[in-house]
Amino acid sequence: MSKQLTLEIAQKFLQDGVKWDDPKGDLDTFTSIDDAAAQALAPHKGSLFLDGLTSLSDAAAQALAQHKGGYLSLNGLTSLSDAAAQALAKHEGNLWLNGLTSLSDAAVQALAQHEGSLSLDGLTSLSDAAAQAAAQALGQHTQRLSLNGLTSLSDAAAQALAQHKGSLILNGLTSLSDAAAQALAQQEGYLSLDGLTSLSDAAAKALAKHEEELLSLTRKIERKVARYRS
């Protein structure tokens, strides 16, 4: 059942002074939002969890992009227009869009410009030529980038993502090719590969070159990698 977050409800939320973790201030139950309500919520100093929203107008995205407090969580969105992506990329904080399973090249290019933590755990593949271009764009992102939905990674995509300078979270991967491991070993920030269940000797030797303090692995895989550290 559709449930609209109206200007009146948004104003009450702000007037009551509730925090994001207060059950009385839960906004996750709303599936759509008025543009005016989005404008009203933008000045809110705390995090905004709007994970019930299944759609977002370009105008509402532009309004919410003005929010500057902590997290802006929109995990219920399953699609995002290029204009909305361009607007949300300007958000100054942590942006969660884990409901998106695909993005246009233009949307990826826009979101890669986001200067805060970016979570896109709904994306399940970066394997074809278009996705490799997307990986290259995301590789330019400089803050925490979470892509836990990826269960496989092409060598070209790994090379592109290895350019990422911030924290790179890829916990959905259960295996890595030798070439992908060699590429990711060059990544200069924190790298999380906690989903790996198997790794060739060559791949383990490659990952051993990544700075140990900035590499997160399961205990089993870590033991294997450790054998190749000097």
Secondary structure, 3 states (H helix, E strand, C coil): CCCEECHHHHHHHHHHCCCCCCHHHCCCCCCEECHHHHHHHCCCCCCEECCCCCCCCHHHHHHHCCCCCCEEECCCCCCCCHHHHHHHCCCCCEEECCCCCCCCHHHHHHHCCCCCCEECCCCCCCCCHHHHHHHHHHCCCCCCEECCCCCCCCHHHHHHHCCCCCCEECCCCCCCCHHHHHHHCCCCCCEECCCCCCCCHHHHHHHCCCCHHHEECCHHHHHHHHCCCC
